[in-house]
Amino acid sequence: MGTVRIKRAYEDAEPDDGFRVLVDRLWPRGVSKDRAQLDEHLKDIAPSPELRKWWDHDPDRFDEFTNRYRSELDDNPAVGDLRKLIHDHGVVTLVYGARDPEVNHAVVLEDYLAS
């Protein structure tokens, strides 16, 4: 397939990031478009607003969030769009705005794409 990485929107873009895709519905607060250096904003790949609100980034709900988000991804046509980007570009960095680098939807998405 290709290489998929994840990176916070608040980290500097690097040449080895490849094709950079924002995978949040909302634009990261305080990050300019110039600084973000994004190639694509794929809003529809993010968790539904209802799921995001239910989860509220609560680490205790992460396992259940993971199951629910993966279920959403199973029926999400944006997954095909993202897989095509990965195929076409070889290296894709999924950019997200969450604070926690281990408990966020991009971690789930990266794992989902690898399975």
N, C-alpha and C positions, 0 to 999 in steps of 0.2 A: 504494500500500500504506500506508505510514506512515513515520514517522521512527524509526530505530533508532540508539541511541548506546551506547557502552560506558563503564564507569566502575569504578574499583577500589572495593571495599567499604570501604576505609580513607579514602576521600574523603567529605567531607560531602555529604549529600543536598541538592539544590537544587530549587526549585519547578519549574524548566524540565526536570527529569529525566522528568517525566511518570510513567508506570506503571513501577515499579522491580521487576525480576525478577532474583533470584539464579540464576545459571546454573552453579553449582558443585554437585557432589554433597555436598561437605563444607562445613559452616558455617565462614566465615572466622575464624581464631583471633583472639580478643581483641575481637571486634565484637559488641556487645550487639544484641538485637533492636530495642530503642528507637533506637539509633544508626543501625542499618542502614536503617530506614524502608522496608522492603520491602513490596511488594504481593503478591508471589508468590515461591515457591521452586520452581523447575522443575528438580529434580535430574536427571530423565531426559534432559535435553537435553545434559548434560555428557558428555565422552568416557567411554567404558567404563573401569572400574577397570584392566583389563588394558592398554589403550592409554595411560592416564595413567601407569601404572608404567613401561611401556616407554619412554615419552618422557622422563620425569623432568625436564621443563622444560629439556632440553639444546638450546641454540640451534642446534647442528649437526644436530639431528634434526628441526628445525621443518618443513622442506619435506616430509619423509616423514610426519611427524605430521599435517600439513595434509591430505595426500592420504588418509591412513587415517581421519582424523576426518570429512572430507567424505563418505567412503564410508559410515561409520556413520550420518551424518545422512541420507543418501539413504533408509535403511530405518528411520528413527526416527519413530514416530508423534508424539513430542513436538514435532517440527518443526511439524506442523499446529496443535498447541495454541498454540505460540508465534506462529505467523502469525495466528491468530485474535485473540490478545491485541493484536498490533500493529494489526490491522484495527479492533478495538473501541476502542482507546485512542489511536490516532494517534501518540503519542510514547511510546516504550518505551526504557528504559535497561537494558541488560544489565549486571548487577553481577557482578564476579568478584573473587577473592581473590589472584590471582597477583601477584608483585612487578613483573615486567617488563611495561610497558604496550604493548609491541610484539610480544612473543613469548609469546602465551597463547591459550587456546582461544576466548576471547570475540572476538578479532580474526578468527579463522577463521569463527566463527559469524556475526558481523556481515556478513562478505563473502559467506558462503553465502546468507544471507537476501536479500542485495541482487542475487544472480545469478538 
